Amino acid sequence: MKGLFLGAVGLIGLSACAGTSAEDVTAKLQQVTAQTIHIGDPAGIQIESRERFAAKWQWRATFQGQTYDCDADNLMRLPSCTAATS
């Protein structure tokens, strides 16, 4: 019975993660990028590509003609962005 309960809790948790919309993810990536490159309004940031791995996110963002390669952990903490060379 305990295993069944834990399995149900796990499925609920996975469903909650899977329910995040593309717009929500984009908004979060814009927010994290804005904090990392030290700008106030994330609305002007374009997220060009994003990929989620088991333990991290990677994305490419553009703001005012400058492109950045960014990454963060799977919960979008500890973000890092560097100016893209190409």
Phi, psi and omega per residue, in radians:
M1 nan -0.732 3.141
K2 -1.076 -0.721 3.118
G3 -1.096 -0.686 3.108
L4 -1.110 -0.735 3.117
F5 -1.109 -0.812 -3.136
L6 -1.127 -0.640 3.086
G7 -1.118 -0.713 3.122
A8 -1.151 -0.717 3.107
V9 -1.096 -0.723 3.105
G10 -1.083 -0.747 3.112
L11 -1.120 -0.684 3.097
I12 -1.104 -0.756 3.119
G13 -1.085 -0.754 3.104
L14 -1.144 -0.666 3.118
S15 -1.101 -0.679 3.134
A16 -1.128 -0.712 3.122
C17 -1.186 -0.722 -3.107
A18 -1.223 -0.336 -3.086
G19 -1.396 -0.020 3.138
T20 -1.231 2.200 -3.097
S21 -1.366 2.802 3.112
A22 -1.053 -0.631 3.129
E23 -1.161 -0.669 3.105
D24 -1.128 -0.744 3.130
V25 -1.118 -0.791 3.124
T26 -1.049 -0.783 3.132
A27 -1.076 -0.717 3.126
K28 -1.161 -0.738 3.101
L29 -1.113 -0.671 3.073
Q30 -1.087 -0.775 -3.128
Q31 -1.104 -0.814 -3.132
V32 -1.124 -0.715 3.119
T33 -1.104 -0.781 3.138
A34 -1.024 -0.741 3.116
Q35 -1.129 -0.678 -3.065
T36 -1.267 -0.686 -3.127
I37 -1.675 0.138 3.005
H38 1.074 0.974 2.988
I39 -2.143 2.720 -3.045
G40 -1.419 -0.725 -3.018
D41 -1.923 1.947 -3.117
P42 -1.285 -0.178 -3.057
A43 -1.071 -0.490 -3.112
G44 -1.441 -0.032 -3.128
I45 -1.533 2.256 3.072
Q46 -1.750 2.196 3.066
I47 -1.647 1.974 -3.030
E48 -1.584 -0.612 3.110
S49 -2.639 2.652 3.093
R50 -2.645 2.584 3.122
E51 -2.576 2.320 3.130
R52 -1.855 2.262 3.067
F53 -1.912 3.125 -3.105
A54 -1.019 -0.692 -3.036
A55 -2.084 0.051 -3.138
K56 -2.818 2.894 3.023
W57 -1.913 2.543 2.952
Q58 -2.299 2.433 3.112
W59 -2.681 2.851 3.076
R60 -2.065 2.282 -3.088
A61 -2.241 2.598 3.088
T62 -2.209 2.350 3.079
F63 -2.454 2.118 3.128
Q64 0.848 0.841 3.067
G65 1.432 -0.157 3.108
Q66 -1.727 2.289 3.140
T67 -1.802 2.457 -3.118
Y68 -2.204 2.435 2.965
D69 -1.716 2.164 -3.019
C70 -2.200 2.732 2.984
D71 -2.656 2.827 3.108
A72 -2.764 2.942 3.098
D73 -1.231 3.104 -3.042
N74 -1.126 -0.275 3.079
L75 -1.802 0.232 3.140
M76 1.074 0.652 3.026
R77 -1.837 2.909 3.117
L78 0.906 0.896 -3.113
P79 -1.256 2.681 3.086
S80 -2.494 2.325 3.072
C81 -2.306 2.363 3.059
T82 -2.211 2.581 3.124
A83 -1.112 2.286 -3.123
A84 -1.280 2.496 -3.135
T85 -1.583 -0.307 3.090
S86 -2.595 nan nan
